[in-house]
C-alpha cells in the first residue's frame, strides 16, 4: 500500500527573516526520502539527510547553515517520539 506524501510546515531563518516553509516529503526511486522546501508557490530547495548524518541540498541556493537549520526542523517532525 502506497502512502501519500507527508506535508508539514516549519519556520527557518533565511536572510535574517523568519520564513514559514512548507515541507513535502518525497521519495527517490530507491525509496530514500528527500524534502521539497516551498515558500508560497515557489520551491526554493530540495534537501535530504545523507547516510553519513549531514543534511545536504540537492538543489537550490541556500547556505549550508540554513540547510542544516531546515534539516534539524524536518528531523523534529519526522522522527518518532
Rosetta blueprint (number, residue, H / E / L):
1 X L
2 X L
3 X L
4 X L
5 X L
6 X L
7 X E
8 X E
9 X E
10 X E
11 X E
12 X E
13 X E
14 X E
15 X L
16 X L
17 X E
18 X E
19 X E
20 X E
21 X E
22 X E
23 X E
24 X E
25 X E
26 X E
27 X E
28 X L
29 X L
30 X L
31 X L
32 X L
33 X E
34 X E
35 X E
36 X E
37 X E
38 X E
39 X E
40 X L
41 X L
42 X E
43 X E
44 X E
45 X E
46 X E
47 X E
48 X E
49 X E
50 X L
51 X L
52 X L
53 X L
54 X L
55 X E
56 X E
57 X E
58 X E
59 X E
60 X E
61 X L
62 X L
63 X L
64 X H
65 X H
66 X H
67 X H
68 X H
69 X H
70 X H
71 X H
72 X H
73 X H
74 X H
75 X H
76 X H
77 X H
78 X H
79 X L
80 X L
81 X L
